[in-house]
Amino acid sequence: MPAGLVISAPASGVGKTTLTLALARAWRNRGLNVQCFKSGPDYIDPAFHAAATGRASVNVDSWAMDRATISHLVGRGADADIVLAEGSMGLFDGVAARGVSGTGATADIAEMLGWPVLLVIDPSGQAQTAAAIAAGLRDYRPGVHLAGVVLNRVASQRHEDLVRRALNDAGIAVFGALPRHAEINLPKRHLGLVQAEEQAEIGKLIDEAARFVAEHVDLDAVLRSAASWSPQSAANGLNVTPPGQRIALARDAAFSFVYPHMLEAWRAAGADISTFSPLADEAPDASADVCWLPGGYPELHAGKIAANARFRSGLRAFAETRPVHGECGGYMVLGTALTDADGVCHEMAGLLGLETSFAKRRMHLGYRLAELAAPMPGHRAGARLRGHEFHYSTILAQPDTPLAVVHDATGAVIAETGSRRGNTTGTFFHLIAEDR
C-alpha cells in the first residue's frame, strides 16, 4: 500500500520544488517507486517530477476538477511506494470563491486525500517566529494534518538551534535543515522555472539536490510520516472529449504548455497525436483532422516563427478545411502580429486578428470559467470550461467574434474572451477540465 505526503510551504519561492525533486530522486535511488503530482495549475513542474522519478506526473486541481477526476488521476500512484504531491503558493492559498471541489488551495488536496503536509520553512531573518508560523499553519484548518518541517536557507548552526528549539517546544517535528550557502538553484524565467526539457544537465542538478538533501534531512523519518493510502477507484475517469481523432500538436520550446492529463485523456479516448515543430519550420500533419497550438514561449522565438514560411503557409492551408485551436501563446501565434519585449513587431499566422505586445508587460493571472458561445474542437457551444491564464502580454487588438463569455474566479467578466474566425479558435486560458 503506498504512502502519501504533500510538500507545501507558507509562500512561493521557499523551496518546495527543489525539496520535492530531491526527495523523489533520493528515494528512487534507494529502490523505491515514487509517484509525484502537482497541486494547482502549473504546466512546468510535472516535467521536472518525471525527470526525477521516471514516472509521468499530472496536475490535480480542486478549483477546476471534481473529486472523481482527482481520484482517477491520483490512482496512478496505486503501485508506488511513496506518493508526493507538490503544492503551489502557500498551503492555504487559493481563490476567494469555491470552485468544483475547493478553492484551488494545496490544503484542499491534503484534506481530500488524507495526506499529511511536510512544510518547507525559510527562517531567513527570523528565529522563533518560524515556529509560530508553522504552528499557525498546523492549527488553521482541522482537516489538514502537519507531518513536520524541513528548514531551508539556515544561516548558521546557532540559527538552526534556535529555530529547532522553538519548533520542538511547539510539538512540531523537524526532519532536517538545509544550509543557506549550499542551496541548490534551478534556472528561472518570467513564467517560472526554465523547462526541464530545455536543461541538458537536469539529471545532474536533481542528483546533486538529492545528495545534498540526503545529507541534511532524515529521509527515513520523512517516509514514516507519510500516511498509508488506499486509492479509491473512480469509474467515470476524466470527462474529456478529444478535439479530433487525429491531432496535430505543436510541440517544441515555443509550444510546450499543455497539461499532461489532457494529452493522456485524449489518447485514452482513442485519439492519435502527431507532434510537429513550428521552430523547425514544420507544418501540421496533412492527415490530421485538427491542429492544436498550446502555449509556451513564442515571445522568445517570435522572429524565427515569423521567418518560418513553411510552418505559416502549412498552418493556413490546414485551417482552410479543418479546425485549428490555440491556447495562450498558441493563440497569439494564430493572430496577426506579436510585438516582442524589445518592441519589434513580428508577423504571425494571420488566421485571427489578435495583436499582442510584450513591450509593455502586464501580468494576467488566474482561474478562468468560460461558457462557449460557439463550438471549439472537442467542446460544444454552451459548454462550461475551466482553465487558467498566465501571461505577460498586452492585447492591442482582439477584433474577431468572441469565442466565449469568460469569468475570473470571483465571477467578474473579463476582456480576454478568446476569438473565432472560420475554422480557427483561440483562448488565453489553458484548458484544465469541462464541468460535468
N, C-alpha and C positions, 0 to 999 in steps of 0.2 A: 504494500500500500504506500503510495507516495506521500511525502510531507510537503506542506505548503507554507510559504513565507512571503510577506510583502516588504519591499525595500522602499522606505519613504524618508521624509525629512521635514523640517519646519518651513523650507522655502526652496526655490530653484537655485541651482548653482552651488549646491553644498557637496555634491559628490555621489549622488545616487547611481548614475550610470557607471562610473568607474568601479564602485563597490560591487554593483550587480555583475559586471563583466568579470571582475577579479574572482568573486566567489564562485561564479559559474565555471570558470576555467580551472580554478584550484580544485574544485570537487570533481570535475571531469578528469583532471589529471590523476585523481585518486581512483578512477574507475567507475564513478557514479554517472548515471544518466540524468542530465539536468535539462529541464524544460523552462524556458523563460516566456513571459508575457509582458506587454506594456499596457499600463492603465492610462487611458486617455488618448487624445488624437495626436499621435506622433508617428510620422512615416519613416523616421531615420533610425531610432533606437532599435527596432526589431531586427534590422540587418546586422547591427553590432551583436545583438544577442545570438543570432545564428552563427556569427563568426566565432563566438566564444564557446558555444555548446555543440555545434554541428547539427542542430535541430532548428527548424523554422520556428520563428516567434510571430505572434499575431497580437493585435490590439484588442483590449476589452474596454468597453466604454459605457458607463451607467447612464449617461445622458442620452446616447443615441441607440443603445441596444436594450432589449428586454432580457429578463433573466434566462429565458430559454436559449437565446442566442449566446449569452455569456457562458452558460453551462455547456453548450455544444462546443464552443471554442476552447474552453479550458479542459475539455475532455481529452484533448490530445496529450495531456500530461499523465494519463492513466498508467502508462508503462514507465514513467520516470521514477527515479529515487527521490528527487527533490525538485519542487516547482517554485520558481521565483517570479513574482510579479513586481516589476519596477514601476513606481509611482511617477506622477507628474506634479510639478509645482510643490506646494506644501501638502501635508497629509489630508487636511480638511478643505483644501481649496477647490471650489467648483463654481458653478453659476448660481445666481440667486433663485431662479425658478427651476423646479424639478423637471427632469425630462422623462424618459421612458421608465427607468428604474432607479434614478437618482440624479444627482447634480453634476456628475462627471468627476467627483472627488475620488481620490485613491481610497479614502476611508470607506466609500460605498462598496468597493470590491473586497476590501478586507473583511467587512462585516458580512457581506453576502456569502463569501466562500468560507468564512470562519478561520481565515489565516491570520496569525499574529503578525505584528509590524516590527520590523527591525529599523530603527531610526538612525539616520546618519546625522550627527550633530557637529556643527562647526563652532567651537567655542572661542574663535578669534575675538580678542578684545573683551573677553569676559571670563569668569571662572564659575562661581557657584550659581550664577544666573542661568547657565546652561542646564543645570539640574531643574531649575524652576520651569524652564521651557519644556523640558522633557516630561516633567510631572504634569504640566498643564495639558500637553498632548495626550498623555496616558488617561487623564480623567475627563477629557472633554466630551466623549461620546461613549456611553456604557457598552455598546455592542462591539467596540473596536478594542482589541487587546494588544498590549505592548509586550514584545519579547525581550527587548533590551536595546542598547545603543552601541554604535561604533563612533568613536570620536575621530574627526578629521581635521587636519591642519593644526595639530597641537604644537605650541611654541617651544616647550621645554619639558623636562621631567617634572619640575616643580609645578608647572601649569597643569600637566596631566594629573598629578597627585591631588591638586585642589579640586579639579572637576570630578575625578573619580570618587573622592571622599563625599562630596555633596550628592552625587548620584547614588552611592551606596546608602547614605543616610535617608534618601528618598525611596529606597527599596527598589531601585532600578538597576538591572544588571548591565555591566559594561563588558562587552565582548572583546574590546581592543581599542587601541589609539594609534592613529597614523600621524607620524611627524610631519610638520609643515614643510621642512626643507626637502623631503624626498617625495613630494607629491607627484603623481602621475597625471599628465595632462593629455587630453585628446584634442586635436585641432578643431577650431570652431570657425563658423562664418555666420552671416546675418540671419539665417533661418535655423540655426542650431549647429550641431556638430557637422563637420565635413563627413560626407557619407562614407560608410565602411568600404564600399566598392571602389572608392577613389583613393584609398590608402593602401599602398602596396605593403606597408610594414605593419598593418593592423594586427596580424597574428603575433608579431614580436611585442607590440605595445600591450596587448592583452596578457601575454605570458609574463611580461615584466610587472604588470599590475597584480597578477595572481601571485607572483613570487613575493612582492612587497607586502600584500595583504596577508599572505600566509605567515609572514614573519611577525606581524603585529596584531593579528586577530586570532582568537581561539576558534578555529573552524569547527571543531567537534562540538563546542558549546553552542555555536550558532545553529548547527544542524539539529542538535537536541531540542532547541527552542521552537523549531517548526512544528506545525500541527499535522498529525496524521489526517489524511483526507481521502474520502472515497468519492470519486467523480460521479455525479448524477447524470444519467442518460437523458438526452433531450431529443425526442423523436422527430421534432419538427425541423431541426437543423437551422440553416440560415434561410431567411426569406429573401432570396436573391434570384432574379431572372437575368441571365446574361444578356448583354446588349446585342448579341448575334451568335450564330452557330460557329462562324469562323471570324475571329477578331484579330485585326492587325493592330498591334500595340507598340507605340513608340517607346523605345527603351534605350537610354544612354545617359550620360552625365547631365544632360539638359532636361531629360524627361524620366524621372525616376520616382516621383512621389505618388505612389498608389498603395493603398492598404493591402497587405498580404492576404487578409481574409477575403477580400473581394476577388482577387485572382483565383484563390482556391475554390471559392463558391462558384465562379464561372466554370471552372474546369469540372467541378463535381456535378454541375448541371448539364454537362456534356459538350461544353464549348471547347473549341480548339483555338489556342492563342499562338499567333506567329509574331515575333518581335522584329522591328526594323529600327535603324538608327538614322534620325534626321541629321545628326552631326557628321555621319559618314556619307551624307548625301544619298541616302536610300529612300525609296518611295514605299508606300504601303503595299503589301502583297495584293496583287491584282485579283487573286482568287478569294480574298476575304469579302465578307458581306457587311462589315462595319469597321471603322477605324477609330481608335481611341488614343488621344494625346493626353497623358497625365501631366501633372505639374512637375516642377523641378527648378532648374536654374537657367531658363532661357536667356535671362538678362545678362548672364556671364558669357553667353555664346551667341549673342544677337547678330553680330557681324557675320559669323560663319553661317548661321541659319539663313540670313538674308542672301548670302552668296551661293547657297546650295540650290541651284536651279532645278536639278533633277528631283529633289525632295519636294520643292514647292509645286512644280508642274504636275508631278505624280499625285500629290495630295489634291490638287484642284481637279484633276481628271477623275479621281476616285469619287470626289464629292458631287460630281455631276449625276451620278446614278445611285450612290449608296450613302448611308448616314456617316457623318463624321462628328465626333464629340470631343471637346477639350475641357480639361479641368485646370483652373488657375493659370499656371504658366502655359499649359497647352491651349487654354482659351486665348491667352494673349498672342500666341503664335498664329492662331486662326484669324486674328484681327488684321487690320490694315497696316499698323505701324507700332513699333516699340522703341521708345527712347531710353537709352541706357544711362547709367549713373554719371557718365561724362557729358551728357547732353546730346549725344549723337543719335539721330533718328534712323532706324533701320526698317526697311520694308519687310512685312511679314506676308503670310499666305493670301490675305485679302478675301477670305471666304466669309468674314464678318467685318463690320465696320468699326469694331473696337480699336481704340487707340489708347495706349498706356505709356506711362513715363516713370522712370526710376530717378530722374534728375532731381525731383523733389520727393524725398522719401516720406511716405505716410503709411504707418502700420495699420493693417486691417487684420484683426484677430478675434476669433470667437466662434462659437457654435452657430449653425445656421439650420433653420427649418424652412424648406421650400415646398410650396404647393405648385405643381406644374400646370401652367396654362395651356401647354401643348405637349405632345409626347416627346420624349428623348429616348435614345437607344436603351432598351431594357425596361422602360417605365412609361406607363400610360399617362394621359392628361388627367389631372386631378390627384395624382399620386403625391404623397407627403414624404419627402426625402430629408433625411438628417445627415448633416455633414459639418465640416469645419473649415474655416477660412483663415489663412495666414499668409500674408504677403506685404510687401512694402511699396507697391506701385500706386500711382495716382491715375485715375480714369480721366482721360482727356475727352473722349467721346465714346458713347455706347448707343449708337443710333438705331440699331435693329429692334425688331419686335421683342419685347421681354419674354424670356422663357418661363419665368415663374414669379410668383409673389414670394419674397424671401423675408423672413423674420430673424432677428437675433434671439438669443436665449431669454431675453426679457419680454419678447413678444413684439418689439418695435420693428416696423417695416424699414428695410434698408434699401439703399440705391443699387446695390450690386445684384441686379435681377437676373443676370445671365442674358443670353441672346439666342435668337434663332433666325435663320435665313436659308430658305431652300432645304437642303438635306443636312445643313450644318447647325449644331447647337454648341453652347458653351456655358460654363458656370465658373464663378470664382471660388466656390466651395468644393472641397473634396468629399465625395460621397462615402458615407460610413454604413448607412442602413436605410431601408424603407420601413415606414410604420406598417405593422401587420394589419 
